[in-house]
Structures are given as C-alpha cells and as structure tokens.
Amino acid sequence: MPMSNPPKLVAAADLGSNSFHLLIGRVVESPLGFQIYALDSLKEVVRLAAGLGPDKRLDAASQARAILALQRFGERLRSFSPDRVRAVATNTLRVAKNGQDFLKTAEAALGFPIEVIAGQEEARLIYSGVAHSLPSDGRRRLVIDIGGGSTEFIIGRDHEPELLESVYVGCVRFSREYFPGGLITRSAMKAAVLAARKDIQVIRKSFVATGWEEVLGSSGTAKSIAEVLLNNGLSEEGINTIGLEKLRSLLSRVGRIEDAGLIGMRQDRMPVFAGGVAIMSAIFDELGIETMRYGEGALRLGVLYDLVGRAQHEDMRRISVEQAMRRYSVDIAQSSRISLLALKLWNGLRIGSDEERAQLQEQLTWAACLHEIGHSISHNSFHKHSAYIVTHADLPGFSRREQRVVAAFVLGQQGKLAKIQSQLDSPAQWAALMCFRLACLFYRRRLDIELPEISLKERDPGFRLRIGASWLDQHPLTGFSLQQESAEWGRLGIDLQLHAVQEEGANAPLSAAGA
C-alpha cells in the first residue's frame, strides 16, 4: 500500500557497544510499498563496552567518548523533526548499572530520545535491515550479527523472522578478557572459542532443528573477517571453516594483529578483531556452519524501515499488542471502553510537550489493551501479574522505556499509588495515569453504561474532575470510589478535586455524604 505523505528523509542512530552509527535515508514510494535509499552515514568508534567495569558501571572515559560522538551526530540531525529520527542503544546500555544516568546526558547531546532495546528486539531489527537489502526469494536464512557486547542470531524467510535469540558474547568484551593488551596466544584463542561455544550451546538445539538454506553475517565483525580472509588468500569467497582455522593459527603464531601483516585489516578493527575471530569460530563449530557470506544491511537500516513502517500504520508495536491480546484472551470490549474514556480525559488536558503527549496517548492505548492479561494467571492481584508480563515479555517494536511506562500504568490501574512512585518521571505521565485509573474506576462493572458528561481539567494546584450530580446520585458506589481516589492522590501531594455539576450548571463539591 503506498504511503500517504511519507517522510522524505529519516535518520537512525545505532549506539552499539563498539561503534556508534548514524544513517540518513530518503524514502521513496513504489507500487509495492516504499524503499529507503541511504544518503549519508557517520561512524564513530566509541568502544562503550570497553568502559564497562567488573561492577557493570560505565567509566568516565567511555562516557566522554560517547557524548562527543553524540554531539557530532546531533549537529547533523539538527534540522530533523522528532518523528523522523529514532536512536537505539544495545547491549552495553542494557547491562550498565549507571546506564539511566548516562542516558540523560546522552539524550541532551544528541537532541533526541534514545531507546534501550532488548536483545530480541535488536535481533528483529537486524534481520529487517539485512532482509531489505536482499531479494525476496523464499529461502530460509540464518543471519548472525557479532556486536561489541552481544551476538544476535535470527532465522527467517524474506522479511519475516521466525526465530530470534541474543547471546551475551561480544568482540569488545572477549578481546579485553582473553587478549589483554592485544597479546594473542594459542591457549587464549582456544579458551575464548570454548567460552563462546558454551554460551552459544544454549540456542543450538532450536536453531539446528529449524534449519536454514544460507548463512549471512552482518555488521563490522563479519565484514572485516570476510575482507581479511579474501585479501590474504585464506578464502576464495566469504567466510569458511578452513579460512577461519588458518586465520586463528596465523594470529596465534605471530602473537599480535599488528605483526600479522594482514592486507585489508582496518586500524579501527584491530583492538577487537581477535575476539571477533574467536566468537565467529565458536559459531561455526557449535552450529555446524561451513560457509557464510557477508550481508549488507544492519541494525540501523532495520531501524529506518521500522520507523517508516510506523508512519505507514505498519507499527510492529501494534502487532505485538494484538498478538498478546489474542494469546491472553483479553476482553476486547472492556479494553475498548477503558481506552476511549482514558483518551477522552487525556485529550482534555494540556500537560507536556506535543511529542510527550503523542507518546503517552499511544502508551495509554497499549495499557488499556494489556491491563488485564494477568487474569490468565490469577484474578487475585491480576494487575500485578499483568504488569510483570508487560515488563518482562518480548514485545517486538517496543523499547525498554516504553515497556516500563506501560507496565507502570498497568500496575497503577488500581490500589496504592506509592508502589509506582519511582517508575514515572514526569507530571504528564502522572496525569496520564490519573486518566487511566479514572477510566478503570468508571467501567468497573464491565458494562456499556451511559456515562454523564465528564471532564478532567488542570487547576492550580492539581486537577478538577467535573461530573453530573444526578448521575452520581444514582451511582453511590462510584461516588464513594471517587472519594477514595481523591484521597489516594492526596497522599502523593496531588490535589484531585471532585465537583458534581447540578442541572442548573452550578458546581457543588462532591462529598461522601452526598455521594
């Protein structure tokens, strides 16, 4: 389906554990959909994973390198609107304990939000990038991406991934741990290969059982190994077992990459090359691969296609939510009631920037769709079960931040508000949660009841909820629940004032006795 008013230029920032990449593309419509053509790209070798200490905290030096790179990216993106840029961060910021503090500074340097994506989401986007650079021929492909902090494995056909995994083995960490100072020995290479095989072994059974017809390696490690093997006569085409064995022997014999005299070995790859070779060897050994060719396309290209897909109403997040609703047999009618009322109340408020308001509108919709999935575990404390599932489930298309906010709404749909005080960051998020809780309160009977005119407005300080007095007279339980809700918000220091609107238009404060 052709796009309606598609963005002409889009940008993706891939903040990897080894390098940061910026890709700018032009969107071109076609009868079959759209294509993205690369116009400009920037690369900064940051080696963020090298700054991750034993305590899982990023050191100051790695943070400084990252901020400088992001400032340069930010200058290039200065003319872009927020809906045309997507920045994603991968393994290192998934595991860094001070990652959230760093992200605040990083986002200020870049000028755009940064999403920390889960391993399987990274795998999905990598596959999308590779698949869009290949013909759709129906062949089943195994795509492998060795990154600085993790390695992603995907099996799929054409543009559809079938099996996705992310394993915590990366060329930066392995190079640092097994080849410190760049020293390569036969015993260290053997130990690195065995360590990687141990982690890859966990996914072996499912991948071998699924099978594939061709193997593709994406991103820097696969590209550099393929180029070195070809340029030095170690392989006639791509990466193969014999070539890898020759390369390992050569590196172990000379002791340092600088002394190997490798033609085509780029200077910026040298510090992480040995770790990449060890991981690639382990993959070949464990999965029984004989040959691999390099595949164009990578995470950043997949991010661009995903970004444009959202504008074309092919949002993977929507698909993930719909699949979850089917899996957990969600009451669609109830979700629709909650969503419509929550959004009506939310649209009556004017809190937050336009960008944050649009994001929260989406997140309210998703929360309404998923707020009862915990019923599949137990009716008791179902909201806690629902929040747990939303927090930990693999929801393709979602960033960790988006899942965290949606999970907070789901957990906060009822009960004490204190339990989510640390999970929401802005006044707009709290206001959105208020709209969600009120919608859940009004539709507690799970019926298509006729509601009076309800409005939620900001007042200094706090909020004012206006509702018809005669309707409240006929619904004393709802009136009592609203009093309790007002008191609960008051415990957080947020004033929710309730006003019953008389027929003649006068306002009267809603009291427990009059409810």
DOZA-504583 format. One line per 8 residues: number of its first residue (from 1); their letters; for each residue x, y, z of C-alpha. Coordinates in nm, 4 decimals. Example, Ala and Ser with C-alpha at 12.3 -4.5 7.8 and 13.67 -1.06 7.14 Angstrom:
2
1> as> 1.2300/-0.4500/0.7800 ~ 1.3670/-0.1060/0.7140 $
//
This chain:
515
1> mpmsnppk> 0.0000/0.0000/0.0000 ~ 0.1519/0.3376/-0.0941 ~ 0.2319/0.5711/0.1917 ~ 0.0280/0.8844/0.2483 ~ 0.2578/1.1841/0.2998 ~ 0.5634/0.9756/0.3871 ~ 0.8642/1.1467/0.5427 ~ 1.1186/1.2249/0.2723 $
9> lvaaadlg> 1.4257/1.1991/0.4962 ~ 1.4632/0.9775/0.8016 ~ 1.7559/0.9040/1.0326 ~ 1.8614/0.6182/1.2573 ~ 2.1288/0.6265/1.5248 ~ 2.2660/0.2858/1.6280 ~ 2.4544/0.3180/1.9576 ~ 2.6389/-0.0117/1.9666 $
17> snsfhlli> 2.8839/-0.1492/2.2189 ~ 3.1778/-0.0960/1.9817 ~ 3.0742/0.1770/1.7369 ~ 2.8057/0.4417/1.7036 ~ 2.6493/0.4735/1.3570 ~ 2.4216/0.7363/1.2056 ~ 2.2348/0.6548/0.8846 ~ 2.0238/0.9055/0.6930 $
25> grvvespl> 1.7969/0.7758/0.4219 ~ 1.5498/0.9014/0.1640 ~ 1.2062/0.7402/0.1487 ~ 1.0766/0.6620/-0.1988 ~ 0.7268/0.5318/-0.2669 ~ 0.6601/0.2471/-0.5054 ~ 0.3500/0.0499/-0.6061 ~ 0.4575/-0.2262/-0.3669 $
33> gfqiyald> 0.5221/-0.0022/-0.0671 ~ 0.8359/0.2008/-0.0066 ~ 1.2138/0.1832/-0.0308 ~ 1.4799/0.3629/0.1696 ~ 1.7950/0.4784/-0.0073 ~ 2.0975/0.5707/0.2031 ~ 2.2091/0.9309/0.1568 ~ 2.4619/0.9859/0.4338 $
41> slkevvrl> 2.6273/0.7933/0.7139 ~ 2.8585/0.8643/1.0037 ~ 3.0562/0.6229/1.2171 ~ 3.2300/0.6834/1.5494 ~ 3.4404/0.4120/1.7152 ~ 3.3453/0.4593/2.0798 ~ 3.4064/0.1122/2.2332 ~ 3.1490/0.1731/2.5019 $
49> aaglgpdk> 3.1751/-0.1880/2.6211 ~ 3.5453/-0.1377/2.6965 ~ 3.4444/0.1101/2.9653 ~ 3.2191/-0.1373/3.1445 ~ 3.3982/-0.2382/3.4639 ~ 3.3551/-0.5504/3.6798 ~ 3.0904/-0.3594/3.8745 ~ 2.8881/-0.3160/3.5498 $
57> rldaasqa> 2.9296/0.0618/3.5554 ~ 3.0468/0.2732/3.2631 ~ 3.3671/0.4622/3.3370 ~ 3.4077/0.8350/3.2766 ~ 3.6346/0.7945/2.9733 ~ 3.3906/0.5802/2.7758 ~ 3.1053/0.8141/2.8625 ~ 3.3074/1.1131/2.7425 $
65> railalqr> 3.3850/0.9415/2.4096 ~ 3.0180/0.8611/2.3645 ~ 2.8982/1.2141/2.4427 ~ 3.1410/1.3690/2.1928 ~ 3.0185/1.1310/1.9221 ~ 2.6549/1.2062/2.0023 ~ 2.7178/1.5799/1.9899 ~ 2.8536/1.5389/1.6361 $
73> fgerlrsf> 2.5524/1.3270/1.5402 ~ 2.3262/1.5879/1.6972 ~ 2.4704/1.8615/1.4776 ~ 2.3939/1.6572/1.1654 ~ 2.0369/1.5944/1.2862 ~ 1.9588/1.9493/1.3901 ~ 1.7093/2.0074/1.1077 ~ 1.5177/1.6811/1.1669 $
81> spdrvrav> 1.1817/1.6699/1.3428 ~ 1.1485/1.4117/1.6242 ~ 0.9149/1.1854/1.4252 ~ 1.1855/1.1320/1.1620 ~ 1.4635/1.0189/1.3971 ~ 1.4999/0.7022/1.6006 ~ 1.8011/0.6294/1.8202 ~ 1.8538/0.2861/1.9748 $
89> atntlrva> 2.1131/0.1579/2.2209 ~ 2.2120/-0.2051/2.2588 ~ 2.3853/-0.4472/2.4952 ~ 2.6189/-0.2231/2.6944 ~ 2.3419/0.0145/2.7963 ~ 2.1175/-0.2847/2.8669 ~ 2.3570/-0.4069/3.1359 ~ 2.5232/-0.0865/3.2642 $
97> kngqdflk> 2.4045/-0.0071/3.6166 ~ 2.4563/0.3639/3.5602 ~ 2.3028/0.3487/3.2149 ~ 1.9934/0.5516/3.3047 ~ 2.2029/0.8378/3.4431 ~ 2.4222/0.8331/3.1339 ~ 2.1196/0.8337/2.9034 ~ 2.0000/1.1706/3.0326 $
105> taeaalgf> 2.3285/1.3328/2.9314 ~ 2.3409/1.1332/2.6085 ~ 1.9920/1.2435/2.5022 ~ 2.0800/1.6068/2.5694 ~ 2.3911/1.5689/2.3499 ~ 2.2030/1.4006/2.0651 ~ 1.8912/1.6148/2.0930 ~ 1.6557/1.3161/2.0600 $
113> pieviagq> 1.5285/1.0352/2.2845 ~ 1.7386/0.7172/2.2994 ~ 1.5669/0.3790/2.3318 ~ 1.7478/0.0932/2.5031 ~ 1.6200/-0.2098/2.3141 ~ 1.6088/-0.5704/2.4335 ~ 1.8207/-0.8400/2.2722 ~ 1.5377/-0.9975/2.0753 $
121> eearliys> 1.4213/-0.6576/1.9518 ~ 1.7768/-0.5887/1.8383 ~ 1.7741/-0.9219/1.6550 ~ 1.4438/-0.8394/1.4847 ~ 1.5700/-0.5024/1.3625 ~ 1.8989/-0.6520/1.2416 ~ 1.7084/-0.9104/1.0404 ~ 1.4865/-0.6397/0.8927 $
129> gvahslps> 1.7920/-0.4434/0.7813 ~ 1.9560/-0.7456/0.6192 ~ 1.6316/-0.8705/0.4607 ~ 1.5595/-0.5344/0.2983 ~ 1.8981/-0.5467/0.1256 ~ 1.8293/-0.8917/-0.0259 ~ 1.5806/-1.0240/-0.2828 ~ 1.2660/-1.1964/-0.1549 $
137> dgrrrlvi> 1.3293/-1.5488/-0.2816 ~ 1.1565/-1.7577/-0.0134 ~ 1.4825/-1.9086/0.1105 ~ 1.5277/-1.9664/0.4826 ~ 1.8226/-1.7609/0.6067 ~ 2.0319/-1.7671/0.9201 ~ 2.1570/-1.4157/0.9972 ~ 2.4309/-1.3693/1.2578 $
145> digggste> 2.5486/-1.0334/1.3900 ~ 2.8531/-1.0285/1.6210 ~ 2.8459/-0.6987/1.8059 ~ 3.0669/-0.5439/2.0682 ~ 2.8664/-0.6736/2.3640 ~ 2.6293/-0.9394/2.2292 ~ 2.5657/-1.1595/1.9269 ~ 2.2264/-1.1888/1.7616 $
153> fiigrdhe> 2.1008/-1.4996/1.5791 ~ 1.7936/-1.4908/1.3531 ~ 1.6313/-1.7411/1.1192 ~ 1.3722/-1.6083/0.8762 ~ 1.2259/-1.6106/0.5262 ~ 1.2167/-1.2968/0.3144 ~ 1.1148/-1.0168/0.5545 ~ 0.9653/-1.2377/0.8277 $
161> pellesvy> 1.1842/-1.3560/1.1184 ~ 1.0912/-1.6976/1.2585 ~ 1.3425/-1.7491/1.5407 ~ 1.5351/-1.4789/1.7274 ~ 1.7968/-1.5006/2.0021 ~ 2.0562/-1.2744/2.1598 ~ 2.3615/-1.4220/2.3344 ~ 2.5908/-1.2270/2.5668 $
169> vgcvrfsr> 2.9139/-1.2754/2.3705 ~ 3.0708/-0.9736/2.2027 ~ 3.4008/-0.8876/2.0352 ~ 3.4871/-0.5979/2.2692 ~ 3.4425/-0.7992/2.5888 ~ 3.6116/-1.1124/2.4519 ~ 3.9080/-0.9145/2.3178 ~ 3.9528/-0.7430/2.6528 $
177> eyfpggli> 3.9146/-1.0591/2.8640 ~ 4.1082/-1.3141/2.6550 ~ 4.3558/-1.0975/2.4636 ~ 4.4545/-0.8167/2.7061 ~ 4.6964/-0.5684/2.5596 ~ 4.6426/-0.7247/2.2173 ~ 4.8501/-1.0349/2.3019 ~ 4.7218/-1.3468/2.1232 $
185> trsamkaa> 4.8307/-1.6960/2.2271 ~ 4.7139/-2.0365/2.1131 ~ 4.5826/-2.1191/2.4613 ~ 4.3964/-1.7875/2.4899 ~ 4.2354/-1.8366/2.1496 ~ 4.1269/-2.1884/2.2453 ~ 3.9826/-2.0644/2.5771 ~ 3.7927/-1.7819/2.4036 $
193> vlaarkdi> 3.6415/-2.0183/2.1463 ~ 3.5333/-2.2652/2.4159 ~ 3.3820/-1.9876/2.6308 ~ 3.1797/-1.8597/2.3369 ~ 3.0687/-2.2120/2.2445 ~ 2.9428/-2.2632/2.5997 ~ 2.7069/-1.9639/2.5703 ~ 2.6000/-2.0411/2.2128 $
201> qvirksfv> 2.5263/-2.4017/2.3058 ~ 2.2072/-2.2891/2.4801 ~ 2.0423/-2.1928/2.1488 ~ 2.1931/-2.4685/1.9342 ~ 1.9094/-2.7212/1.9552 ~ 1.6297/-2.4869/1.8441 ~ 1.8319/-2.3332/1.5610 ~ 1.9600/-2.6612/1.4200 $
209> atgweevl> 1.6084/-2.8079/1.4436 ~ 1.4656/-2.5136/1.2474 ~ 1.7388/-2.5271/0.9856 ~ 1.8447/-2.2863/0.7108 ~ 1.9486/-2.2736/0.3464 ~ 2.2097/-1.9982/0.3626 ~ 2.4063/-1.8129/0.6298 ~ 2.4685/-1.4387/0.6337 $
217> gssgtaks> 2.6895/-1.2348/0.8634 ~ 2.6068/-0.8686/0.9184 ~ 2.7875/-0.5648/1.0569 ~ 3.1539/-0.4927/1.1250 ~ 3.2951/-0.8180/1.2594 ~ 3.1633/-1.0349/0.9757 ~ 3.2650/-0.7770/0.7159 ~ 3.6204/-0.7380/0.8484 $
225> iaevllnn> 3.6773/-1.1156/0.8766 ~ 3.5440/-1.1736/0.5243 ~ 3.7676/-0.8981/0.3829 ~ 4.0784/-1.0228/0.5642 ~ 4.0243/-1.3831/0.4526 ~ 3.9746/-1.2790/0.0886 ~ 4.2538/-1.0192/0.0676 ~ 4.5100/-1.2530/0.2217 $
233> glseegin> 4.4255/-1.5604/0.0177 ~ 4.2810/-1.7504/0.3131 ~ 3.9413/-1.7906/0.1450 ~ 3.8182/-1.7573/-0.2104 ~ 3.4762/-1.6285/-0.1108 ~ 3.3125/-1.5282/0.2168 ~ 3.3954/-1.6932/0.5488 ~ 3.4527/-2.0680/0.5769 $
241> tigleklr> 3.5865/-2.3189/0.8287 ~ 3.9238/-2.3660/0.6579 ~ 3.9824/-1.9921/0.6313 ~ 3.8945/-1.9364/0.9965 ~ 4.1316/-2.2133/1.1042 ~ 4.4164/-2.0606/0.9014 ~ 4.3433/-1.7160/1.0447 ~ 4.3421/-1.8421/1.4047 $
249> sllsrvgr> 4.6720/-2.0230/1.3505 ~ 4.8307/-1.7158/1.1951 ~ 4.7193/-1.4827/1.4754 ~ 4.8314/-1.7276/1.7465 ~ 5.1705/-1.7719/1.5806 ~ 5.2577/-1.4017/1.5387 ~ 5.1088/-1.3000/1.8751 ~ 4.9745/-0.9597/1.7694 $
257> iedaglig> 4.7481/-0.8472/1.4884 ~ 4.9838/-0.5602/1.4097 ~ 5.2585/-0.8136/1.3333 ~ 5.0451/-1.0367/1.1109 ~ 5.0775/-0.8164/0.8025 ~ 4.7132/-0.8677/0.7146 ~ 4.6119/-0.6906/0.3944 ~ 4.2835/-0.5026/0.4335 $
265> mrqdrmpv> 4.2935/-0.5024/0.8142 ~ 4.1474/-0.1665/0.9177 ~ 4.3182/0.0137/1.2033 ~ 3.9968/0.0704/1.3985 ~ 3.9120/-0.3048/1.3955 ~ 4.2469/-0.4240/1.5322 ~ 4.1664/-0.3918/1.9067 ~ 3.8542/-0.6128/1.8764 $
273> faggvaim> 3.9451/-0.8388/1.5845 ~ 4.0809/-1.1362/1.7821 ~ 3.7674/-1.1536/1.9986 ~ 3.5536/-1.1440/1.6850 ~ 3.7514/-1.4260/1.5235 ~ 3.7133/-1.6409/1.8370 ~ 3.3350/-1.5852/1.8501 ~ 3.2935/-1.6487/1.4773 $
281> saifdelg> 3.4911/-1.9738/1.5119 ~ 3.2718/-2.0812/1.8023 ~ 2.9567/-2.0116/1.5991 ~ 3.0835/-2.2201/1.3073 ~ 3.1822/-2.5063/1.5398 ~ 2.8673/-2.5076/1.7516 ~ 2.6109/-2.4670/1.4728 ~ 2.7974/-2.6764/1.2187 $
289> ietmryge> 2.8296/-2.3921/0.9671 ~ 3.0658/-2.4420/0.6741 ~ 3.0328/-2.1161/0.4823 ~ 2.8953/-1.7669/0.5463 ~ 2.8690/-1.4674/0.3202 ~ 2.8569/-1.1066/0.4254 ~ 2.5141/-0.9460/0.4087 ~ 2.4637/-0.5754/0.3541 $
297> galrlgvl> 2.2167/-0.4036/0.5793 ~ 2.2347/-0.3919/0.9574 ~ 2.0582/-0.2707/1.2696 ~ 2.0475/0.0933/1.1614 ~ 1.8789/0.0094/0.8298 ~ 1.6249/-0.2054/1.0132 ~ 1.5564/0.0858/1.2481 ~ 1.4832/0.3111/0.9481 $
305> ydlvgraq> 1.2367/0.0633/0.7975 ~ 1.0690/0.0213/1.1349 ~ 1.0439/0.3981/1.1786 ~ 0.8849/0.4491/0.8368 ~ 0.6586/0.1489/0.8943 ~ 0.5109/0.3271/1.1947 ~ 0.4204/0.6231/0.9727 ~ 0.2602/0.3787/0.7291 $
313> hedmrris> 0.0490/0.2201/1.0031 ~ 0.2580/-0.0972/0.9993 ~ 0.3716/-0.0374/1.3567 ~ 0.5275/-0.3540/1.4992 ~ 0.4208/-0.2420/1.8460 ~ 0.0555/-0.2568/1.7442 ~ 0.1068/-0.6049/1.6019 ~ 0.2772/-0.7189/1.9249 $
321> veqamrry> -0.0079/-0.5866/2.1385 ~ -0.2692/-0.7554/1.9193 ~ -0.0825/-1.0856/1.9435 ~ -0.0618/-1.0544/2.3228 ~ -0.4340/-0.9804/2.3437 ~ -0.5107/-1.2967/2.1489 ~ -0.2658/-1.5060/2.3490 ~ -0.4125/-1.3976/2.6838 $
329> svdiaqss> -0.7779/-1.3902/2.5697 ~ -0.8258/-1.0242/2.6547 ~ -1.1802/-0.8884/2.6881 ~ -1.1646/-0.6589/2.3853 ~ -1.4885/-0.4762/2.4677 ~ -1.3607/-0.3826/2.8156 ~ -1.0239/-0.2726/2.6810 ~ -1.2031/-0.0530/2.4279 $
337> risllalk> -1.4192/0.1093/2.6974 ~ -1.1157/0.1876/2.9130 ~ -0.9141/0.3177/2.6178 ~ -1.1848/0.5510/2.4870 ~ -1.2571/0.7116/2.8215 ~ -0.8910/0.7401/2.9248 ~ -0.8064/0.9094/2.5958 ~ -1.1067/1.1418/2.6215 $
345> lwnglrig> -0.9923/1.2577/2.9648 ~ -0.6311/1.2817/2.8484 ~ -0.7188/1.4917/2.5442 ~ -0.8945/1.7372/2.7739 ~ -0.5649/1.8100/2.9485 ~ -0.2761/2.0134/2.8128 ~ 0.0230/1.8779/3.0020 ~ 0.3614/1.8019/2.8437 $
353> sdeeraql> 0.5139/1.8769/2.5054 ~ 0.3391/1.7719/2.1862 ~ 0.5874/1.4857/2.1467 ~ 0.5358/1.3567/2.5013 ~ 0.1587/1.3880/2.4685 ~ 0.1599/1.1807/2.1492 ~ 0.3764/0.9146/2.3141 ~ 0.1536/0.8993/2.6206 $
361> qeqltwaa> -0.1568/0.8695/2.4055 ~ -0.0048/0.5561/2.2482 ~ 0.1032/0.4228/2.5859 ~ -0.2435/0.4732/2.7348 ~ -0.3920/0.2781/2.4454 ~ -0.1455/-0.0080/2.4925 ~ -0.2032/-0.0115/2.8684 ~ -0.5787/-0.0378/2.8125 $
369> clheighs> -0.5212/-0.3304/2.5760 ~ -0.2908/-0.5154/2.8163 ~ -0.4102/-0.4161/3.1612 ~ -0.5994/-0.7407/3.2267 ~ -0.3650/-1.0026/3.0757 ~ -0.2720/-1.1060/3.4303 ~ -0.6146/-1.2690/3.4641 ~ -0.4553/-1.5622/3.2800 $
377> ishnsfhk> -0.2549/-1.6277/3.5983 ~ -0.4967/-1.5319/3.8750 ~ -0.7853/-1.2960/3.9407 ~ -0.6287/-1.2012/4.2731 ~ -0.3764/-0.9198/4.2216 ~ -0.4226/-0.9561/3.8467 ~ -0.2839/-0.6049/3.7927 ~ 0.0489/-0.7147/3.9437 $
385> hsayivth> 0.0611/-1.0213/3.7188 ~ -0.0300/-0.8046/3.4199 ~ 0.2476/-0.5572/3.4970 ~ 0.5002/-0.8385/3.5387 ~ 0.4120/-0.9840/3.1983 ~ 0.4294/-0.6433/3.0272 ~ 0.7662/-0.5723/3.1910 ~ 0.9344/-0.8989/3.1015 $
393> adlpgfsr> 0.7626/-1.0178/2.7827 ~ 0.9337/-0.9935/2.4454 ~ 0.7196/-0.7331/2.2688 ~ 0.8774/-0.6667/1.9273 ~ 0.8820/-0.2986/1.8388 ~ 0.8876/-0.1757/2.1991 ~ 1.1835/-0.0140/2.3685 ~ 1.2543/-0.0929/2.7310 $
401> reqrvvaa> 1.1439/0.2568/2.8296 ~ 0.8082/0.2160/2.6561 ~ 0.7503/-0.1202/2.8251 ~ 0.8443/0.0310/3.1602 ~ 0.5906/0.3146/3.1284 ~ 0.3117/0.0860/3.0036 ~ 0.3864/-0.1593/3.2855 ~ 0.3700/0.1262/3.5385 $
409> fvlgqqgk> 0.0260/0.2271/3.4079 ~ -0.0901/-0.1337/3.4253 ~ 0.0413/-0.1792/3.7798 ~ -0.1037/0.1565/3.8853 ~ -0.4520/0.0955/3.7443 ~ -0.5803/0.0375/4.0991 ~ -0.4628/0.0341/4.4587 ~ -0.1920/0.2381/4.6249 $
417> lakiqsql> -0.0015/0.4865/4.4138 ~ 0.3095/0.4747/4.6292 ~ 0.4123/0.1456/4.4691 ~ 0.4930/0.3162/4.1378 ~ 0.6429/0.6425/4.2655 ~ 0.9863/0.5509/4.1273 ~ 0.8560/0.4333/3.7891 ~ 0.7077/0.7541/3.6449 $
425> dspaqwaa> 0.9300/1.0511/3.5701 ~ 0.7182/1.3452/3.4569 ~ 0.3994/1.5327/3.5541 ~ 0.2488/1.4335/3.2180 ~ 0.2953/1.0636/3.2954 ~ 0.1213/1.1039/3.6318 ~ -0.1637/1.2929/3.4670 ~ -0.1992/1.0151/3.2081 $
433> lmcfrlac> -0.2099/0.7564/3.4863 ~ -0.4873/0.9560/3.6546 ~ -0.6914/0.9382/3.3332 ~ -0.6309/0.5635/3.3151 ~ -0.7278/0.4970/3.6776 ~ -1.0460/0.7025/3.6428 ~ -1.1444/0.5118/3.3281 ~ -1.0929/0.1801/3.5082 $
441> lfyrrrld> -1.2979/0.3097/3.8016 ~ -1.5949/0.4200/3.5922 ~ -1.6094/0.0914/3.3993 ~ -1.5557/-0.1419/3.6913 ~ -1.8917/-0.3108/3.6186 ~ -1.7612/-0.4059/3.2706 ~ -2.0816/-0.2874/3.1015 ~ -2.1605/-0.0369/2.8284 $
449> ielpeisl> -2.3174/0.2064/3.0734 ~ -2.4296/0.5534/2.9726 ~ -2.1923/0.7948/3.1374 ~ -2.2701/1.1622/3.2053 ~ -2.0518/1.4399/3.0712 ~ -1.7170/1.4005/3.2480 ~ -1.4249/1.6400/3.2231 ~ -1.0846/1.6478/3.3863 $
457> kerdpgfr> -0.9112/1.9845/3.3929 ~ -0.5910/2.1207/3.5382 ~ -0.6253/2.3653/3.8216 ~ -0.3679/2.5393/4.0382 ~ -0.2763/2.3246/4.2167 ~ -0.3863/1.9825/4.0971 ~ -0.6890/1.8732/3.8948 ~ -1.0668/1.9092/3.8965 $
465> lrigaswl> -1.2995/1.6291/3.7882 ~ -1.6475/1.7531/3.6911 ~ -1.9358/1.5055/3.6690 ~ -2.3144/1.5244/3.6658 ~ -2.4697/1.5290/4.0129 ~ -2.7884/1.3415/3.9190 ~ -2.5847/1.0563/3.7718 ~ -2.3796/1.0344/4.0891 $
473> dqhpltgf> -2.6983/1.0190/4.2953 ~ -2.7912/0.7065/4.1007 ~ -2.4410/0.5539/4.1375 ~ -2.3406/0.5869/4.5030 ~ -2.0683/0.3194/4.4814 ~ -1.8921/0.5123/4.2049 ~ -1.9201/0.8315/4.4103 ~ -1.7649/0.6576/4.7106 $
481> slqqesae> -1.4851/0.5169/4.4923 ~ -1.4141/0.8652/4.3559 ~ -1.3766/0.9953/4.7104 ~ -1.1253/0.7202/4.7820 ~ -0.9423/0.8010/4.4590 ~ -0.9162/1.1676/4.5537 ~ -0.7740/1.0714/4.8925 ~ -0.5176/0.8386/4.7325 $
489> wgrlgidl> -0.3855/1.1129/4.5071 ~ -0.3750/1.3426/4.8060 ~ -0.1288/1.1068/4.9769 ~ 0.1143/1.1869/4.6937 ~ 0.0556/1.5583/4.7356 ~ -0.1571/1.5824/4.4195 ~ -0.4939/1.7521/4.4638 ~ -0.7806/1.5833/4.2762 $
497> qlhavqee> -1.0889/1.7914/4.3482 ~ -1.4284/1.6385/4.2664 ~ -1.7205/1.8587/4.1599 ~ -2.0761/1.7449/4.0965 ~ -2.2408/1.9570/3.8279 ~ -2.6009/2.0452/3.9121 ~ -2.8667/2.0607/3.6413 ~ -2.8716/2.4392/3.6510 $
505> ganaplsa> -2.4956/2.4413/3.5865 ~ -2.3738/2.5283/3.9369 ~ -2.0800/2.3392/4.0811 ~ -2.1002/2.1598/4.4109 ~ -1.8067/1.9824/4.5773 ~ -1.8675/1.6077/4.5902 ~ -1.8886/1.4880/4.9499 ~ -1.9022/1.1350/5.0826 $
513> aga> -2.2459/1.2054/5.2336 ~ -2.3831/1.3424/4.9076 ~ -2.2480/1.0564/4.7000 $
//
